[in-house]
Amino acid sequence: RKYLGVEDLSGKIVVTSGLGGMSGAQAKAGVICGAVTVIAEVDPAALYKRKNQGWLLESFDDVDLLLERVLEAAKNREAT
């Protein structure tokens, strides 16, 4: 927020990677900040583990569907 000069991250897209170890909290942190958070993960086990634990709201394995959803969420200022 400080870097972007905004009070909240609603409608902003944040891209990061990794859901293993302590990185699992990235998704929840993005939601808390109000951002649309995209996290790339190459290990399906890590992805599904975090989703089952409730750290992720959504997951995609199709890039076109992901991009469609990201743009929709940003437009609607949804935290995902």
PyMOL Python script that loads the backbone (N, CA, C, O; Angstrom):
from pymol import cmd

cmd.read_pdbstr("""\
ATOM      1  N   ARG A   1       0.818  -1.186   0.000  1.00  0.00           N
ATOM      2  CA  ARG A   1       0.000   0.000   0.000  1.00  0.00           C
ATOM      3  C   ARG A   1       0.865   1.254   0.000  1.00  0.00           C
ATOM      4  O   ARG A   1       0.566   2.220  -0.702  1.00  0.00           O
ATOM      5  N   LYS A   2       1.916   1.237   0.773  1.00  0.00           N
ATOM      6  CA  LYS A   2       2.804   2.397   0.838  1.00  0.00           C
ATOM      7  C   LYS A   2       3.455   2.649  -0.521  1.00  0.00           C
ATOM      8  O   LYS A   2       3.508   3.789  -0.981  1.00  0.00           O
ATOM      9  N   TYR A   3       3.947   1.597  -1.159  1.00  0.00           N
ATOM     10  CA  TYR A   3       4.613   1.722  -2.452  1.00  0.00           C
ATOM     11  C   TYR A   3       3.660   2.254  -3.525  1.00  0.00           C
ATOM     12  O   TYR A   3       4.047   3.083  -4.349  1.00  0.00           O
ATOM     13  N   LEU A   4       2.406   1.773  -3.511  1.00  0.00           N
ATOM     14  CA  LEU A   4       1.427   2.182  -4.517  1.00  0.00           C
ATOM     15  C   LEU A   4       0.720   3.487  -4.158  1.00  0.00           C
ATOM     16  O   LEU A   4       0.049   4.084  -4.999  1.00  0.00           O
ATOM     17  N   GLY A   5       0.870   3.922  -2.921  1.00  0.00           N
ATOM     18  CA  GLY A   5       0.225   5.157  -2.502  1.00  0.00           C
ATOM     19  C   GLY A   5      -1.279   5.044  -2.378  1.00  0.00           C
ATOM     20  O   GLY A   5      -1.998   5.997  -2.677  1.00  0.00           O
ATOM     21  N   VAL A   6      -1.769   3.884  -1.937  1.00  0.00           N
ATOM     22  CA  VAL A   6      -3.207   3.665  -1.781  1.00  0.00           C
ATOM     23  C   VAL A   6      -3.488   3.163  -0.368  1.00  0.00           C
ATOM     24  O   VAL A   6      -2.610   2.605   0.290  1.00  0.00           O
ATOM     25  N   GLU A   7      -4.723   3.369   0.090  1.00  0.00           N
ATOM     26  CA  GLU A   7      -5.116   2.901   1.420  1.00  0.00           C
ATOM     27  C   GLU A   7      -5.392   1.401   1.449  1.00  0.00           C
ATOM     28  O   GLU A   7      -5.083   0.732   2.434  1.00  0.00           O
ATOM     29  N   ASP A   8      -5.966   0.879   0.388  1.00  0.00           N
ATOM     30  CA  ASP A   8      -6.207  -0.559   0.326  1.00  0.00           C
ATOM     31  C   ASP A   8      -5.832  -1.073  -1.065  1.00  0.00           C
ATOM     32  O   ASP A   8      -5.597  -0.294  -1.988  1.00  0.00           O
ATOM     33  N   LEU A   9      -5.784  -2.365  -1.192  1.00  0.00           N
ATOM     34  CA  LEU A   9      -5.367  -2.970  -2.460  1.00  0.00           C
ATOM     35  C   LEU A   9      -6.547  -3.482  -3.287  1.00  0.00           C
ATOM     36  O   LEU A   9      -6.360  -4.300  -4.188  1.00  0.00           O
ATOM     37  N   SER A  10      -7.745  -3.015  -2.992  1.00  0.00           N
ATOM     38  CA  SER A  10      -8.922  -3.429  -3.758  1.00  0.00           C
ATOM     39  C   SER A  10      -8.728  -3.134  -5.236  1.00  0.00           C
ATOM     40  O   SER A  10      -8.384  -2.017  -5.621  1.00  0.00           O
ATOM     41  N   GLY A  11      -8.954  -4.148  -6.054  1.00  0.00           N
ATOM     42  CA  GLY A  11      -8.819  -4.001  -7.494  1.00  0.00           C
ATOM     43  C   GLY A  11      -7.397  -4.142  -8.016  1.00  0.00           C
ATOM     44  O   GLY A  11      -7.175  -4.147  -9.227  1.00  0.00           O
ATOM     45  N   LYS A  12      -6.444  -4.255  -7.118  1.00  0.00           N
ATOM     46  CA  LYS A  12      -5.040  -4.429  -7.525  1.00  0.00           C
ATOM     47  C   LYS A  12      -4.724  -5.914  -7.652  1.00  0.00           C
ATOM     48  O   LYS A  12      -5.219  -6.733  -6.878  1.00  0.00           O
ATOM     49  N   ILE A  13      -3.897  -6.251  -8.633  1.00  0.00           N
ATOM     50  CA  ILE A  13      -3.499  -7.639  -8.876  1.00  0.00           C
ATOM     51  C   ILE A  13      -2.075  -7.825  -8.380  1.00  0.00           C
ATOM     52  O   ILE A  13      -1.168  -7.094  -8.778  1.00  0.00           O
ATOM     53  N   VAL A  14      -1.884  -8.807  -7.509  1.00  0.00           N
ATOM     54  CA  VAL A  14      -0.571  -9.134  -6.958  1.00  0.00           C
ATOM     55  C   VAL A  14      -0.206 -10.528  -7.451  1.00  0.00           C
ATOM     56  O   VAL A  14      -0.991 -11.464  -7.298  1.00  0.00           O
ATOM     57  N   VAL A  15       0.976 -10.675  -8.041  1.00  0.00           N
ATOM     58  CA  VAL A  15       1.430 -11.966  -8.562  1.00  0.00           C
ATOM     59  C   VAL A  15       2.661 -12.401  -7.775  1.00  0.00           C
ATOM     60  O   VAL A  15       3.609 -11.634  -7.606  1.00  0.00           O
ATOM     61  N   THR A  16       2.632 -13.635  -7.302  1.00  0.00           N
ATOM     62  CA  THR A  16       3.736 -14.181  -6.528  1.00  0.00           C
ATOM     63  C   THR A  16       3.813 -15.689  -6.795  1.00  0.00           C
ATOM     64  O   THR A  16       3.085 -16.207  -7.641  1.00  0.00           O
ATOM     65  N   SER A  17       4.677 -16.376  -6.089  1.00  0.00           N
ATOM     66  CA  SER A  17       4.786 -17.826  -6.321  1.00  0.00           C
ATOM     67  C   SER A  17       5.119 -18.563  -5.036  1.00  0.00           C
ATOM     68  O   SER A  17       5.708 -18.011  -4.107  1.00  0.00           O
ATOM     69  N   GLY A  18       4.725 -19.823  -5.015  1.00  0.00           N
ATOM     70  CA  GLY A  18       5.076 -20.730  -3.930  1.00  0.00           C
ATOM     71  C   GLY A  18       4.064 -20.791  -2.815  1.00  0.00           C
ATOM     72  O   GLY A  18       3.681 -19.770  -2.244  1.00  0.00           O
ATOM     73  N   LEU A  19       3.629 -22.018  -2.508  1.00  0.00           N
ATOM     74  CA  LEU A  19       2.704 -22.238  -1.398  1.00  0.00           C
ATOM     75  C   LEU A  19       3.253 -23.220  -0.373  1.00  0.00           C
ATOM     76  O   LEU A  19       2.530 -23.652   0.525  1.00  0.00           O
ATOM     77  N   GLY A  20       4.522 -23.573  -0.502  1.00  0.00           N
ATOM     78  CA  GLY A  20       5.118 -24.507   0.456  1.00  0.00           C
ATOM     79  C   GLY A  20       5.616 -23.774   1.688  1.00  0.00           C
ATOM     80  O   GLY A  20       5.818 -22.560   1.653  1.00  0.00           O
ATOM     81  N   GLY A  21       5.811 -24.491   2.757  1.00  0.00           N
ATOM     82  CA  GLY A  21       6.350 -23.915   3.987  1.00  0.00           C
ATOM     83  C   GLY A  21       5.538 -22.732   4.473  1.00  0.00           C
ATOM     84  O   GLY A  21       4.309 -22.790   4.507  1.00  0.00           O
ATOM     85  N   MET A  22       6.211 -21.670   4.846  1.00  0.00           N
ATOM     86  CA  MET A  22       5.545 -20.472   5.360  1.00  0.00           C
ATOM     87  C   MET A  22       4.845 -19.667   4.259  1.00  0.00           C
ATOM     88  O   MET A  22       4.064 -18.762   4.555  1.00  0.00           O
ATOM     89  N   SER A  23       5.119 -19.990   3.009  1.00  0.00           N
ATOM     90  CA  SER A  23       4.512 -19.250   1.892  1.00  0.00           C
ATOM     91  C   SER A  23       3.019 -19.464   1.780  1.00  0.00           C
ATOM     92  O   SER A  23       2.345 -18.720   1.068  1.00  0.00           O
ATOM     93  N   GLY A  24       2.487 -20.455   2.460  1.00  0.00           N
ATOM     94  CA  GLY A  24       1.059 -20.733   2.397  1.00  0.00           C
ATOM     95  C   GLY A  24       0.209 -19.562   2.851  1.00  0.00           C
ATOM     96  O   GLY A  24      -0.955 -19.456   2.464  1.00  0.00           O
ATOM     97  N   ALA A  25       0.765 -18.690   3.655  1.00  0.00           N
ATOM     98  CA  ALA A  25       0.013 -17.551   4.179  1.00  0.00           C
ATOM     99  C   ALA A  25      -0.156 -16.424   3.164  1.00  0.00           C
ATOM    100  O   ALA A  25      -0.931 -15.497   3.403  1.00  0.00           O
ATOM    101  N   GLN A  26       0.557 -16.485   2.031  1.00  0.00           N
ATOM    102  CA  GLN A  26       0.466 -15.409   1.034  1.00  0.00           C
ATOM    103  C   GLN A  26      -0.959 -15.181   0.554  1.00  0.00           C
ATOM    104  O   GLN A  26      -1.400 -14.042   0.404  1.00  0.00           O
ATOM    105  N   ALA A  27      -1.666 -16.266   0.318  1.00  0.00           N
ATOM    106  CA  ALA A  27      -3.032 -16.149  -0.195  1.00  0.00           C
ATOM    107  C   ALA A  27      -3.935 -15.444   0.813  1.00  0.00           C
ATOM    108  O   ALA A  27      -4.705 -14.557   0.444  1.00  0.00           O
ATOM    109  N   LYS A  28      -3.844 -15.827   2.060  1.00  0.00           N
ATOM    110  CA  LYS A  28      -4.659 -15.204   3.104  1.00  0.00           C
ATOM    111  C   LYS A  28      -4.279 -13.736   3.286  1.00  0.00           C
ATOM    112  O   LYS A  28      -5.152 -12.893   3.490  1.00  0.00           O
ATOM    113  N   ALA A  29      -2.998 -13.427   3.214  1.00  0.00           N
ATOM    114  CA  ALA A  29      -2.547 -12.046   3.351  1.00  0.00           C
ATOM    115  C   ALA A  29      -3.120 -11.177   2.231  1.00  0.00           C
ATOM    116  O   ALA A  29      -3.510 -10.032   2.460  1.00  0.00           O
ATOM    117  N   GLY A  30      -3.166 -11.730   1.023  1.00  0.00           N
ATOM    118  CA  GLY A  30      -3.740 -10.988  -0.098  1.00  0.00           C
ATOM    119  C   GLY A  30      -5.200 -10.661   0.132  1.00  0.00           C
ATOM    120  O   GLY A  30      -5.648  -9.552  -0.162  1.00  0.00           O
ATOM    121  N   VAL A  31      -5.944 -11.620   0.656  1.00  0.00           N
ATOM    122  CA  VAL A  31      -7.366 -11.397   0.952  1.00  0.00           C
ATOM    123  C   VAL A  31      -7.523 -10.345   2.045  1.00  0.00           C
ATOM    124  O   VAL A  31      -8.367  -9.455   1.936  1.00  0.00           O
ATOM    125  N   ILE A  32      -6.722 -10.444   3.084  1.00  0.00           N
ATOM    126  CA  ILE A  32      -6.790  -9.475   4.175  1.00  0.00           C
ATOM    127  C   ILE A  32      -6.543  -8.054   3.660  1.00  0.00           C
ATOM    128  O   ILE A  32      -7.176  -7.105   4.122  1.00  0.00           O
ATOM    129  N   CYS A  33      -5.623  -7.913   2.705  1.00  0.00           N
ATOM    130  CA  CYS A  33      -5.312  -6.599   2.123  1.00  0.00           C
ATOM    131  C   CYS A  33      -6.304  -6.176   1.047  1.00  0.00           C
ATOM    132  O   CYS A  33      -6.263  -5.038   0.579  1.00  0.00           O
ATOM    133  N   GLY A  34      -7.200  -7.087   0.650  1.00  0.00           N
ATOM    134  CA  GLY A  34      -8.206  -6.759  -0.351  1.00  0.00           C
ATOM    135  C   GLY A  34      -7.755  -6.940  -1.783  1.00  0.00           C
ATOM    136  O   GLY A  34      -8.451  -6.503  -2.699  1.00  0.00           O
ATOM    137  N   ALA A  35      -6.610  -7.572  -2.007  1.00  0.00           N
ATOM    138  CA  ALA A  35      -6.045  -7.704  -3.352  1.00  0.00           C
ATOM    139  C   ALA A  35      -6.570  -8.940  -4.087  1.00  0.00           C
ATOM    140  O   ALA A  35      -7.101  -9.875  -3.488  1.00  0.00           O
ATOM    141  N   VAL A  36      -6.399  -8.900  -5.398  1.00  0.00           N
ATOM    142  CA  VAL A  36      -6.569 -10.084  -6.231  1.00  0.00           C
ATOM    143  C   VAL A  36      -5.181 -10.712  -6.285  1.00  0.00           C
ATOM    144  O   VAL A  36      -4.279 -10.170  -6.924  1.00  0.00           O
ATOM    145  N   THR A  37      -5.006 -11.843  -5.624  1.00  0.00           N
ATOM    146  CA  THR A  37      -3.686 -12.449  -5.495  1.00  0.00           C
ATOM    147  C   THR A  37      -3.582 -13.685  -6.366  1.00  0.00           C
ATOM    148  O   THR A  37      -4.394 -14.604  -6.256  1.00  0.00           O
ATOM    149  N   VAL A  38      -2.580 -13.705  -7.232  1.00  0.00           N
ATOM    150  CA  VAL A  38      -2.303 -14.857  -8.096  1.00  0.00           C
ATOM    151  C   VAL A  38      -0.997 -15.471  -7.608  1.00  0.00           C
ATOM    152  O   VAL A  38       0.040 -14.808  -7.571  1.00  0.00           O
ATOM    153  N   ILE A  39      -1.063 -16.751  -7.235  1.00  0.00           N
ATOM    154  CA  ILE A  39       0.121 -17.441  -6.735  1.00  0.00           C
ATOM    155  C   ILE A  39       0.393 -18.638  -7.637  1.00  0.00           C
ATOM    156  O   ILE A  39      -0.433 -19.546  -7.743  1.00  0.00           O
ATOM    157  N   ALA A  40       1.537 -18.634  -8.274  1.00  0.00           N
ATOM    158  CA  ALA A  40       1.945 -19.756  -9.123  1.00  0.00           C
ATOM    159  C   ALA A  40       2.555 -20.842  -8.240  1.00  0.00           C
ATOM    160  O   ALA A  40       3.405 -20.563  -7.394  1.00  0.00           O
ATOM    161  N   GLU A  41       2.113 -22.080  -8.446  1.00  0.00           N
ATOM    162  CA  GLU A  41       2.653 -23.212  -7.690  1.00  0.00           C
ATOM    163  C   GLU A  41       2.822 -24.394  -8.635  1.00  0.00           C
ATOM    164  O   GLU A  41       1.876 -24.785  -9.319  1.00  0.00           O
ATOM    165  N   VAL A  42       4.023 -24.962  -8.676  1.00  0.00           N
ATOM    166  CA  VAL A  42       4.296 -26.081  -9.578  1.00  0.00           C
ATOM    167  C   VAL A  42       3.983 -27.437  -8.955  1.00  0.00           C
ATOM    168  O   VAL A  42       3.860 -28.432  -9.669  1.00  0.00           O
ATOM    169  N   ASP A  43       3.853 -27.486  -7.634  1.00  0.00           N
ATOM    170  CA  ASP A  43       3.585 -28.740  -6.934  1.00  0.00           C
ATOM    171  C   ASP A  43       2.092 -28.838  -6.611  1.00  0.00           C
ATOM    172  O   ASP A  43       1.608 -28.153  -5.710  1.00  0.00           O
ATOM    173  N   PRO A  44       1.361 -29.686  -7.341  1.00  0.00           N
ATOM    174  CA  PRO A  44      -0.076 -29.805  -7.081  1.00  0.00           C
ATOM    175  C   PRO A  44      -0.393 -30.197  -5.639  1.00  0.00           C
ATOM    176  O   PRO A  44      -1.412 -29.773  -5.094  1.00  0.00           O
ATOM    177  N   ALA A  45       0.464 -30.994  -5.025  1.00  0.00           N
ATOM    178  CA  ALA A  45       0.224 -31.404  -3.635  1.00  0.00           C
ATOM    179  C   ALA A  45       0.210 -30.199  -2.703  1.00  0.00           C
ATOM    180  O   ALA A  45      -0.637 -30.116  -1.812  1.00  0.00           O
ATOM    181  N   ALA A  46       1.138 -29.265  -2.898  1.00  0.00           N
ATOM    182  CA  ALA A  46       1.185 -28.055  -2.067  1.00  0.00           C
ATOM    183  C   ALA A  46      -0.055 -27.205  -2.307  1.00  0.00           C
ATOM    184  O   ALA A  46      -0.644 -26.678  -1.364  1.00  0.00           O
ATOM    185  N   LEU A  47      -0.446 -27.073  -3.558  1.00  0.00           N
ATOM    186  CA  LEU A  47      -1.625 -26.280  -3.903  1.00  0.00           C
ATOM    187  C   LEU A  47      -2.878 -26.840  -3.241  1.00  0.00           C
ATOM    188  O   LEU A  47      -3.616 -26.105  -2.585  1.00  0.00           O
ATOM    189  N   TYR A  48      -3.118 -28.133  -3.410  1.00  0.00           N
ATOM    190  CA  TYR A  48      -4.336 -28.728  -2.863  1.00  0.00           C
ATOM    191  C   TYR A  48      -4.299 -28.792  -1.340  1.00  0.00           C
ATOM    192  O   TYR A  48      -5.341 -28.699  -0.692  1.00  0.00           O
ATOM    193  N   LYS A  49      -3.120 -28.949  -0.768  1.00  0.00           N
ATOM    194  CA  LYS A  49      -2.993 -28.929   0.687  1.00  0.00           C
ATOM    195  C   LYS A  49      -3.442 -27.575   1.231  1.00  0.00           C
ATOM    196  O   LYS A  49      -4.242 -27.511   2.164  1.00  0.00           O
ATOM    197  N   ARG A  50      -2.924 -26.493   0.645  1.00  0.00           N
ATOM    198  CA  ARG A  50      -3.301 -25.148   1.105  1.00  0.00           C
ATOM    199  C   ARG A  50      -4.779 -24.857   0.858  1.00  0.00           C
ATOM    200  O   ARG A  50      -5.430 -24.205   1.674  1.00  0.00           O
ATOM    201  N   LYS A  51      -5.302 -25.336  -0.256  1.00  0.00           N
ATOM    202  CA  LYS A  51      -6.725 -25.111  -0.523  1.00  0.00           C
ATOM    203  C   LYS A  51      -7.577 -25.858   0.494  1.00  0.00           C
ATOM    204  O   LYS A  51      -8.542 -25.303   1.019  1.00  0.00           O
ATOM    205  N   ASN A  52      -7.228 -27.116   0.778  1.00  0.00           N
ATOM    206  CA  ASN A  52      -7.974 -27.906   1.756  1.00  0.00           C
ATOM    207  C   ASN A  52      -7.859 -27.330   3.161  1.00  0.00           C
ATOM    208  O   ASN A  52      -8.771 -27.490   3.972  1.00  0.00           O
ATOM    209  N   GLN A  53      -6.759 -26.669   3.453  1.00  0.00           N
ATOM    210  CA  GLN A  53      -6.568 -26.038   4.762  1.00  0.00           C
ATOM    211  C   GLN A  53      -7.310 -24.708   4.869  1.00  0.00           C
ATOM    212  O   GLN A  53      -7.392 -24.131   5.953  1.00  0.00           O
ATOM    213  N   GLY A  54      -7.848 -24.222   3.758  1.00  0.00           N
ATOM    214  CA  GLY A  54      -8.588 -22.972   3.774  1.00  0.00           C
ATOM    215  C   GLY A  54      -7.762 -21.731   3.492  1.00  0.00           C
ATOM    216  O   GLY A  54      -8.259 -20.613   3.631  1.00  0.00           O
ATOM    217  N   TRP A  55      -6.502 -21.909   3.097  1.00  0.00           N
ATOM    218  CA  TRP A  55      -5.656 -20.760   2.796  1.00  0.00           C
ATOM    219  C   TRP A  55      -5.945 -20.167   1.418  1.00  0.00           C
ATOM    220  O   TRP A  55      -5.664 -18.993   1.179  1.00  0.00           O
ATOM    221  N   LEU A  56      -6.503 -20.968   0.514  1.00  0.00           N
ATOM    222  CA  LEU A  56      -6.829 -20.509  -0.845  1.00  0.00           C
ATOM    223  C   LEU A  56      -8.338 -20.504  -1.040  1.00  0.00           C
ATOM    224  O   LEU A  56      -9.033 -21.399  -0.558  1.00  0.00           O
ATOM    225  N   LEU A  57      -8.837 -19.513  -1.734  1.00  0.00           N
ATOM    226  CA  LEU A  57     -10.261 -19.462  -2.054  1.00  0.00           C
ATOM    227  C   LEU A  57     -10.567 -20.175  -3.364  1.00  0.00           C
ATOM    228  O   LEU A  57     -11.612 -20.812  -3.498  1.00  0.00           O
ATOM    229  N   GLU A  58      -9.658 -20.069  -4.330  1.00  0.00           N
ATOM    230  CA  GLU A  58      -9.877 -20.631  -5.662  1.00  0.00           C
ATOM    231  C   GLU A  58      -8.566 -21.167  -6.208  1.00  0.00           C
ATOM    232  O   GLU A  58      -7.486 -20.740  -5.798  1.00  0.00           O
ATOM    233  N   SER A  59      -8.673 -22.119  -7.148  1.00  0.00           N
ATOM    234  CA  SER A  59      -7.478 -22.587  -7.853  1.00  0.00           C
ATOM    235  C   SER A  59      -7.845 -22.900  -9.297  1.00  0.00           C
ATOM    236  O   SER A  59      -8.970 -23.298  -9.599  1.00  0.00           O
ATOM    237  N   PHE A  60      -6.877 -22.713 -10.176  1.00  0.00           N
ATOM    238  CA  PHE A  60      -7.082 -22.925 -11.604  1.00  0.00           C
ATOM    239  C   PHE A  60      -5.888 -23.652 -12.185  1.00  0.00           C
ATOM    240  O   PHE A  60      -4.755 -23.432 -11.758  1.00  0.00           O
ATOM    241  N   ASP A  61      -6.134 -24.520 -13.157  1.00  0.00           N
ATOM    242  CA  ASP A  61      -5.029 -25.125 -13.901  1.00  0.00           C
ATOM    243  C   ASP A  61      -5.108 -24.752 -15.374  1.00  0.00           C
ATOM    244  O   ASP A  61      -4.352 -25.275 -16.193  1.00  0.00           O
ATOM    245  N   ASP A  62      -6.019 -23.851 -15.710  1.00  0.00           N
ATOM    246  CA  ASP A  62      -6.186 -23.345 -17.062  1.00  0.00           C
ATOM    247  C   ASP A  62      -5.888 -21.850 -17.051  1.00  0.00           C
ATOM    248  O   ASP A  62      -6.610 -21.079 -16.419  1.00  0.00           O
ATOM    249  N   VAL A  63      -4.841 -21.439 -17.736  1.00  0.00           N
ATOM    250  CA  VAL A  63      -4.404 -20.042 -17.705  1.00  0.00           C
ATOM    251  C   VAL A  63      -5.470 -19.096 -18.252  1.00  0.00           C
ATOM    252  O   VAL A  63      -5.652 -18.002 -17.718  1.00  0.00           O
ATOM    253  N   ASP A  64      -6.169 -19.495 -19.296  1.00  0.00           N
ATOM    254  CA  ASP A  64      -7.196 -18.622 -19.863  1.00  0.00           C
ATOM    255  C   ASP A  64      -8.328 -18.375 -18.863  1.00  0.00           C
ATOM    256  O   ASP A  64      -8.804 -17.249 -18.724  1.00  0.00           O
ATOM    257  N   LEU A  65      -8.756 -19.433 -18.167  1.00  0.00           N
ATOM    258  CA  LEU A  65      -9.803 -19.267 -17.144  1.00  0.00           C
ATOM    259  C   LEU A  65      -9.289 -18.410 -15.986  1.00  0.00           C
ATOM    260  O   LEU A  65     -10.020 -17.583 -15.441  1.00  0.00           O
ATOM    261  N   LEU A  66      -8.034 -18.618 -15.622  1.00  0.00           N
ATOM    262  CA  LEU A  66      -7.426 -17.821 -14.560  1.00  0.00           C
ATOM    263  C   LEU A  66      -7.443 -16.340 -14.929  1.00  0.00           C
ATOM    264  O   LEU A  66      -7.881 -15.508 -14.135  1.00  0.00           O
ATOM    265  N   LEU A  67      -6.974 -16.013 -16.118  1.00  0.00           N
ATOM    266  CA  LEU A  67      -6.929 -14.610 -16.538  1.00  0.00           C
ATOM    267  C   LEU A  67      -8.318 -13.987 -16.570  1.00  0.00           C
ATOM    268  O   LEU A  67      -8.497 -12.838 -16.165  1.00  0.00           O
ATOM    269  N   GLU A  68      -9.289 -14.735 -17.045  1.00  0.00           N
ATOM    270  CA  GLU A  68     -10.669 -14.243 -17.075  1.00  0.00           C
ATOM    271  C   GLU A  68     -11.147 -13.925 -15.659  1.00  0.00           C
ATOM    272  O   GLU A  68     -11.748 -12.878 -15.420  1.00  0.00           O
ATOM    273  N   ARG A  69     -10.875 -14.835 -14.723  1.00  0.00           N
ATOM    274  CA  ARG A  69     -11.305 -14.650 -13.335  1.00  0.00           C
ATOM    275  C   ARG A  69     -10.562 -13.491 -12.665  1.00  0.00           C
ATOM    276  O   ARG A  69     -11.168 -12.711 -11.931  1.00  0.00           O
ATOM    277  N   VAL A  70      -9.267 -13.376 -12.909  1.00  0.00           N
ATOM    278  CA  VAL A  70      -8.467 -12.296 -12.325  1.00  0.00           C
ATOM    279  C   VAL A  70      -8.982 -10.940 -12.786  1.00  0.00           C
ATOM    280  O   VAL A  70      -9.144 -10.026 -11.977  1.00  0.00           O
ATOM    281  N   LEU A  71      -9.237 -10.808 -14.071  1.00  0.00           N
ATOM    282  CA  LEU A  71      -9.727  -9.532 -14.596  1.00  0.00           C
ATOM    283  C   LEU A  71     -11.110  -9.198 -14.045  1.00  0.00           C
ATOM    284  O   LEU A  71     -11.397  -8.042 -13.734  1.00  0.00           O
ATOM    285  N   GLU A  72     -11.968 -10.216 -13.924  1.00  0.00           N
ATOM    286  CA  GLU A  72     -13.307 -10.017 -13.352  1.00  0.00           C
ATOM    287  C   GLU A  72     -13.201  -9.562 -11.887  1.00  0.00           C
ATOM    288  O   GLU A  72     -13.872  -8.617 -11.470  1.00  0.00           O
ATOM    289  N   ALA A  73     -12.356 -10.245 -11.125  1.00  0.00           N
ATOM    290  CA  ALA A  73     -12.200  -9.909  -9.709  1.00  0.00           C
ATOM    291  C   ALA A  73     -11.626  -8.499  -9.538  1.00  0.00           C
ATOM    292  O   ALA A  73     -12.072  -7.751  -8.668  1.00  0.00           O
ATOM    293  N   ALA A  74     -10.651  -8.139 -10.352  1.00  0.00           N
ATOM    294  CA  ALA A  74     -10.066  -6.797 -10.264  1.00  0.00           C
ATOM    295  C   ALA A  74     -11.108  -5.727 -10.608  1.00  0.00           C
ATOM    296  O   ALA A  74     -11.205  -4.701  -9.934  1.00  0.00           O
ATOM    297  N   LYS A  75     -11.866  -5.976 -11.643  1.00  0.00           N
ATOM    298  CA  LYS A  75     -12.905  -5.024 -12.055  1.00  0.00           C
ATOM    299  C   LYS A  75     -13.930  -4.816 -10.944  1.00  0.00           C
ATOM    300  O   LYS A  75     -14.376  -3.695 -10.698  1.00  0.00           O
ATOM    301  N   ASN A  76     -14.300  -5.918 -10.271  1.00  0.00           N
ATOM    302  CA  ASN A  76     -15.316  -5.868  -9.219  1.00  0.00           C
ATOM    303  C   ASN A  76     -14.722  -5.584  -7.836  1.00  0.00           C
ATOM    304  O   ASN A  76     -15.441  -5.553  -6.837  1.00  0.00           O
ATOM    305  N   ARG A  77     -13.393  -5.374  -7.791  1.00  0.00           N
ATOM    306  CA  ARG A  77     -12.690  -5.076  -6.544  1.00  0.00           C
ATOM    307  C   ARG A  77     -12.903  -6.169  -5.492  1.00  0.00           C
ATOM    308  O   ARG A  77     -13.077  -5.885  -4.307  1.00  0.00           O
ATOM    309  N   GLU A  78     -12.886  -7.425  -5.955  1.00  0.00           N
ATOM    310  CA  GLU A  78     -13.032  -8.573  -5.062  1.00  0.00           C
ATOM    311  C   GLU A  78     -11.677  -8.965  -4.499  1.00  0.00           C
ATOM    312  O   GLU A  78     -10.665  -8.884  -5.196  1.00  0.00           O
ATOM    313  N   ALA A  79     -11.653  -9.381  -3.267  1.00  0.00           N
ATOM    314  CA  ALA A  79     -10.436  -9.943  -2.668  1.00  0.00           C
ATOM    315  C   ALA A  79     -10.461 -11.454  -2.935  1.00  0.00           C
ATOM    316  O   ALA A  79     -11.367 -12.159  -2.490  1.00  0.00           O
ATOM    317  N   THR A  80      -9.462 -11.931  -3.661  1.00  0.00           N
ATOM    318  CA  THR A  80      -9.409 -13.364  -3.967  1.00  0.00           C
ATOM    319  C   THR A  80      -8.032 -13.911  -3.689  1.00  0.00           C
ATOM    320  O   THR A  80      -7.789 -15.102  -3.885  1.00  0.00           O
TER     321      THR A  80
END
""", "prot")
cmd.dss("prot")
cmd.show_as("cartoon", "prot")
cmd.util.cbc("prot")
cmd.orient("prot")
